[in-house]
Amino acid sequence: MITFLWPLAFLALPAPILVRYFQKPLPQSANGALRVPFFAALQSHGTTGGRRPLWGWLRLAAASAIWLLLVSALARPVMVGPEVPLPAEGRDIMMAIDLSGSMGREDFALNGQASTRLGVVKQTANDFIERRKGDRIGLVLFSDRAYLQAPLTFDRDVVRQLLDQAQVGLTGTETAIGDAIAIAVKRLKDRPANERVLVLLTDGASNAGVMTPLAAADLARKLGVKIYTIGVGADRMVVNSGFGQQVVNPSQDLDEATLTEIAARTGGLYFRATNLAGLADIYREIDKLEPIADDPLYLHPSIALYYWPLGAALVLIGLLALGYAPRTLPVRRRTDEVTP
């Protein structure tokens, strides 16, 4: 669709008519007349006369078209395209997921069936990632060592696919919490302040890696990264033993004190998830603490077209100037000229 950004410019269209109507004619004076000795020759070539020749009408039409084109260019015509959404600027969220051996323990239930901790984490984390429209999401996986699985990106589907492909013990069976925090902080440190968030999920205590969890938390605080920590694992589980069924705590290795301190030092919170519903509620609570970006803005892309009428006007001006070019009148020889 073609529209005009400055439609009020068309109010200038009648300007030449108004100027001609209200302008006072110049006073005629015989003293100001110019005597042209070859007036008859000019008249014979159609430059004067009581009746307006065809050239006069063409000249008027060209001048009118030039004025219309110039005013149209001044009104700034544009071609407006279909509406396209612009993603609203959201937060930068890194997710650090534990893949240590204990994440394969089946003390959770999913769809009525026993499930590993990692299976439930994938289910709830996928829902969390899907809801974070407008945010950039990144993924860090860790066990014996931590590594970046997905850099910060708006493509949430890719992050979900990479998380679905994660396997327990992919890089070992230990837990390097400090290194996971350090790698996530490295990716977040150059992002806008007050929008750097790390969600760290684990089921144990840090027993591997180069950096300690609290030292990494201090680094995160200095760089303005807020950390939400989540401890996963059931708090009671019935197991069969040589003495019959016994109730045990499958999460006795979970270092809740350290996870709580990490969150406190960085301005975040610590959450405890003992089942699928509890973990889902935690992610929804994080949604409330870190609100999702507003609805996307919509933009109509436009292409400027003013140069088309402006170019056409310049072409007509050139053609009109050629029509005004002086023409050489035929020279008649005097009969009394002496021939040598």
C-alpha positions as CSV (number, residue, x, y, z in Angstrom):
1,M,0.0,0.0,0.0
2,I,1.3,3.5,-0.9
3,T,0.7,6.3,1.5
4,F,2.1,9.8,2.2
5,L,4.0,10.8,5.3
6,W,3.3,14.5,4.8
7,P,-0.1,14.7,3.1
8,L,-0.5,18.3,4.1
9,A,2.1,19.1,1.3
10,F,-0.8,18.7,-1.2
11,L,-2.3,22.0,0.1
12,A,0.4,23.7,-2.0
13,L,-1.0,22.4,-5.2
14,P,-3.1,25.5,-6.0
15,A,-0.3,27.9,-5.2
16,P,0.6,28.8,-8.8
17,I,-3.0,29.5,-9.6
18,L,-3.4,31.8,-6.5
19,V,-0.1,33.6,-7.4
20,R,-1.3,34.2,-10.9
21,Y,-4.7,35.4,-9.8
22,F,-3.6,37.8,-7.1
23,Q,-0.4,39.0,-8.7
24,K,-0.8,42.6,-10.1
25,P,0.1,42.8,-13.8
26,L,3.0,45.0,-14.7
27,P,2.1,48.4,-16.0
28,Q,2.3,48.8,-19.8
29,S,4.4,51.6,-21.1
30,A,5.3,52.6,-24.6
31,N,8.7,53.9,-23.4
32,G,9.5,50.4,-22.1
33,A,8.8,48.6,-25.4
34,L,11.6,46.8,-27.1
35,R,11.9,47.4,-30.8
36,V,12.8,44.2,-32.6
37,P,13.8,44.8,-36.3
38,F,13.2,41.1,-37.1
39,F,9.8,40.9,-35.4
40,A,8.2,39.6,-38.6
41,A,10.6,36.7,-38.8
42,L,9.8,35.8,-35.2
43,Q,6.1,35.9,-35.9
44,S,6.5,33.7,-38.9
45,H,8.2,31.0,-36.7
46,G,5.2,30.9,-34.3
47,T,6.8,32.7,-31.3
48,T,4.0,35.3,-31.2
49,G,0.5,35.6,-32.1
50,G,-2.9,36.2,-30.8
51,R,-3.8,32.5,-30.6
52,R,-2.0,30.2,-28.3
53,P,-0.2,27.6,-30.4
54,L,0.1,23.9,-29.6
55,W,3.5,24.4,-28.0
56,G,2.0,26.8,-25.5
57,W,-0.5,24.2,-24.4
58,L,2.2,21.5,-24.1
59,R,4.4,23.9,-22.1
60,L,1.5,24.6,-19.7
61,A,0.8,20.9,-19.3
62,A,4.5,20.1,-18.7
63,A,4.7,22.9,-16.1
64,S,1.6,21.6,-14.3
65,A,2.9,18.1,-14.3
66,I,6.3,19.3,-12.9
67,W,4.6,21.1,-10.1
68,L,2.4,18.1,-9.3
69,L,5.4,15.8,-9.2
70,L,7.4,18.1,-7.0
71,V,4.5,18.5,-4.5
72,S,4.1,14.7,-4.5
73,A,7.8,14.2,-3.7
74,L,7.5,16.7,-0.9
75,A,4.6,14.7,0.5
76,R,7.1,11.8,0.9
77,P,5.3,8.8,-0.6
78,V,6.2,5.4,0.9
79,M,5.4,1.8,0.2
80,V,4.1,0.3,3.4
81,G,4.6,-3.5,3.9
82,P,2.7,-6.0,6.1
83,E,3.0,-5.8,9.8
84,V,6.0,-7.6,11.4
85,P,6.6,-8.2,15.1
86,L,9.8,-6.9,16.8
87,P,10.8,-9.0,19.8
88,A,10.8,-7.0,23.1
89,E,14.1,-6.8,24.8
90,G,14.1,-9.2,27.7
91,R,16.5,-10.8,30.1
92,D,19.6,-12.8,29.6
93,I,19.1,-16.2,31.4
94,M,21.7,-18.9,31.6
95,M,20.6,-22.3,32.8
96,A,23.1,-24.6,34.5
97,I,22.0,-28.3,34.7
98,D,23.7,-31.0,36.7
99,L,24.5,-34.2,34.8
100,S,26.3,-36.0,37.5
101,G,25.7,-39.7,38.2
102,S,23.1,-39.1,40.9
103,M,20.8,-37.3,38.4
104,G,20.0,-40.8,37.1
105,R,18.4,-41.8,40.3
106,E,14.7,-42.8,39.9
107,D,13.1,-41.1,42.9
108,F,10.7,-38.9,40.9
109,A,7.5,-39.8,39.1
110,L,6.5,-38.6,35.6
111,N,3.1,-39.4,34.1
112,G,2.5,-42.0,36.8
113,Q,5.8,-43.8,36.1
114,A,9.1,-43.8,38.0
115,S,11.5,-41.3,36.4
116,T,15.0,-40.2,36.8
117,R,15.7,-36.7,38.2
118,L,17.1,-35.6,34.9
119,G,13.9,-36.7,33.1
120,V,11.8,-34.5,35.3
121,V,14.2,-31.6,35.1
122,K,14.0,-31.8,31.3
123,Q,10.2,-31.8,31.4
124,T,9.9,-28.7,33.6
125,A,12.9,-26.8,32.2
126,N,11.4,-27.2,28.7
127,D,8.2,-25.6,29.8
128,F,10.2,-22.8,31.5
129,I,12.2,-22.1,28.4
130,E,9.1,-22.1,26.2
131,R,7.5,-19.4,28.4
132,R,10.5,-17.0,28.3
133,K,9.5,-15.2,25.1
134,G,11.7,-12.2,24.4
135,D,14.5,-13.5,26.6
136,R,17.9,-14.8,25.5
137,I,18.5,-18.3,26.9
138,G,21.8,-20.1,27.3
139,L,22.6,-23.6,28.6
140,V,25.6,-24.9,30.7
141,L,25.9,-28.6,31.5
142,F,28.2,-29.8,34.2
143,S,29.4,-32.9,36.0
144,D,33.2,-33.6,36.4
145,R,33.6,-30.4,34.4
146,A,31.4,-27.7,33.0
147,Y,30.9,-26.7,29.4
148,L,28.8,-24.4,27.4
149,Q,26.1,-26.3,25.5
150,A,24.2,-23.3,24.1
151,P,25.3,-19.7,24.0
152,L,22.7,-17.0,24.8
153,T,20.1,-17.0,22.0
154,F,16.6,-16.0,21.2
155,D,16.1,-19.4,19.5
156,R,14.5,-21.2,22.4
157,D,13.7,-24.3,20.4
158,V,17.4,-25.0,19.8
159,V,18.1,-24.7,23.6
160,R,15.3,-27.1,24.3
161,Q,16.6,-29.6,21.8
162,L,20.1,-29.4,23.2
163,L,18.7,-30.0,26.7
164,D,16.7,-33.0,25.5
165,Q,19.9,-34.5,24.1
166,A,21.7,-34.3,27.5
167,Q,22.6,-37.6,29.2
168,V,23.5,-38.5,32.8
169,G,27.3,-38.8,33.2
170,L,28.0,-37.3,29.8
171,T,31.3,-35.9,31.2
172,G,31.7,-37.9,34.4
173,T,29.9,-38.6,37.6
174,E,31.1,-35.8,39.9
175,T,29.7,-32.3,40.4
176,A,31.6,-29.1,39.5
177,I,29.2,-26.4,40.7
178,G,31.8,-23.6,40.9
179,D,33.0,-24.1,37.4
180,A,29.4,-24.1,36.1
181,I,28.8,-20.8,37.7
182,A,32.1,-19.3,36.4
183,I,31.3,-20.3,32.8
184,A,27.8,-18.9,33.0
185,V,29.0,-15.7,34.5
186,K,31.6,-15.3,31.7
187,R,28.8,-15.4,29.2
188,L,26.6,-13.0,31.1
189,K,29.2,-10.3,32.2
190,D,29.0,-8.3,29.0
191,R,25.2,-8.3,28.9
192,P,23.1,-5.3,30.1
193,A,23.1,-4.8,33.8
194,N,20.1,-5.8,35.9
195,E,19.2,-8.4,33.3
196,R,21.8,-11.1,34.0
197,V,20.2,-14.2,35.6
198,L,21.6,-17.7,36.3
199,V,19.3,-20.6,37.2
200,L,21.5,-23.4,38.6
201,L,20.0,-26.9,39.3
202,T,21.8,-29.7,41.1
203,D,21.2,-32.7,43.3
204,G,24.4,-32.9,45.2
205,A,27.5,-31.2,46.6
206,S,30.4,-29.7,44.7
207,N,33.2,-32.2,44.6
208,A,35.0,-31.4,41.4
209,G,36.2,-28.5,39.3
210,V,38.8,-25.7,39.8
211,M,36.7,-23.0,41.4
212,T,34.8,-23.3,44.6
213,P,31.1,-22.5,44.5
214,L,31.3,-19.6,47.0
215,A,34.3,-18.1,45.2
216,A,32.3,-18.3,41.9
217,A,29.3,-16.7,43.7
218,D,31.5,-13.8,44.8
219,L,32.6,-13.3,41.2
220,A,28.9,-13.4,40.1
221,R,28.0,-10.7,42.7
222,K,30.8,-8.4,41.5
223,L,29.6,-8.7,37.9
224,G,26.0,-8.2,38.7
225,V,24.7,-11.8,38.0
226,K,21.8,-12.9,40.1
227,I,21.7,-16.7,40.8
228,Y,18.7,-18.8,41.6
229,T,19.7,-22.2,42.9
230,I,17.5,-25.3,42.9
231,G,18.1,-28.5,44.8
232,V,16.3,-31.5,43.4
233,G,15.7,-34.9,44.8
234,A,13.1,-36.7,46.9
235,D,13.4,-36.4,50.7
236,R,12.2,-39.9,51.3
237,M,12.2,-43.1,49.3
238,V,11.3,-46.7,50.1
239,V,14.0,-49.2,49.1
240,N,14.2,-53.0,49.4
241,S,17.1,-54.3,51.4
242,G,18.2,-57.5,53.1
243,F,16.2,-56.4,56.2
244,G,13.1,-55.7,54.2
245,Q,11.8,-52.3,53.0
246,Q,13.5,-49.3,54.4
247,V,12.8,-45.5,54.1
248,V,15.9,-43.6,53.1
249,N,16.7,-40.0,52.2
250,P,18.0,-40.1,48.6
251,S,19.0,-36.5,48.8
252,Q,21.3,-36.7,51.8
253,D,24.3,-35.6,49.7
254,L,22.5,-32.3,48.7
255,D,24.5,-29.4,50.0
256,E,21.6,-27.0,50.8
257,A,23.7,-24.7,52.9
258,T,26.0,-23.9,50.1
259,L,23.2,-23.5,47.6
260,T,21.4,-21.1,49.9
261,E,24.6,-19.1,50.4
262,I,25.2,-18.8,46.7
263,A,21.8,-17.4,46.1
264,A,22.0,-15.0,49.1
265,R,25.3,-13.6,48.0
266,T,24.0,-12.8,44.5
267,G,20.6,-11.5,45.5
268,G,18.7,-14.6,44.3
269,L,16.8,-17.3,46.2
270,Y,17.3,-21.0,46.9
271,F,14.4,-23.5,46.1
272,R,13.9,-27.1,47.1
273,A,12.2,-29.5,44.7
274,T,11.1,-32.9,45.9
275,N,8.7,-33.8,43.1
276,L,7.6,-32.8,39.6
277,A,4.9,-30.4,40.8
278,G,7.2,-28.7,43.2
279,L,9.8,-28.2,40.5
280,A,7.2,-26.8,38.1
281,D,6.1,-24.4,40.8
282,I,9.7,-23.2,41.3
283,Y,10.1,-22.3,37.7
284,R,6.7,-20.4,37.8
285,E,7.9,-18.6,40.8
286,I,11.1,-17.6,39.0
287,D,8.9,-16.3,36.2
288,K,7.2,-14.0,38.7
289,L,10.5,-12.8,40.2
290,E,12.0,-12.2,36.7
291,P,9.0,-11.1,34.7
292,I,8.8,-12.1,31.1
293,A,9.2,-9.3,28.6
294,D,6.2,-7.4,27.4
295,D,4.3,-8.3,24.2
296,P,6.4,-7.7,21.1
297,L,6.1,-4.4,19.3
298,Y,4.8,-4.4,15.7
299,L,6.3,-2.4,12.8
300,H,5.1,-1.7,9.3
301,P,8.3,-1.7,7.1
302,S,8.2,1.1,4.6
303,I,10.2,1.9,1.4
304,A,10.7,5.6,0.4
305,L,9.4,6.4,-3.0
306,Y,9.9,10.2,-3.2
307,Y,12.8,9.9,-5.7
308,W,10.4,8.6,-8.4
309,P,8.2,11.7,-8.7
310,L,11.3,13.9,-8.0
311,G,13.2,12.2,-10.8
312,A,10.3,12.4,-13.2
313,A,10.0,16.2,-12.5
314,L,13.7,16.7,-13.2
315,V,13.3,14.8,-16.5
316,L,10.4,17.0,-17.5
317,I,12.3,20.2,-16.5
318,G,15.1,19.0,-18.8
319,L,12.8,18.4,-21.7
320,L,11.1,21.7,-21.2
321,A,14.5,23.5,-21.1
322,L,15.3,21.9,-24.5
323,G,12.1,23.3,-25.9
324,Y,13.2,26.8,-24.8
325,A,16.6,26.5,-26.5
326,P,17.3,29.3,-28.9
327,R,16.7,28.5,-32.5
328,T,18.8,30.1,-35.2
329,L,16.8,32.2,-37.6
330,P,17.6,32.0,-41.3
331,V,19.8,34.8,-42.5
332,R,18.8,36.6,-45.7
333,R,21.4,38.1,-47.9
334,R,21.1,41.7,-48.8
335,T,20.5,42.2,-52.5
336,D,22.7,45.2,-52.5
337,E,25.7,43.3,-51.1
338,V,28.7,43.6,-53.4
339,T,30.2,40.3,-54.5
340,P,33.9,40.4,-54.9
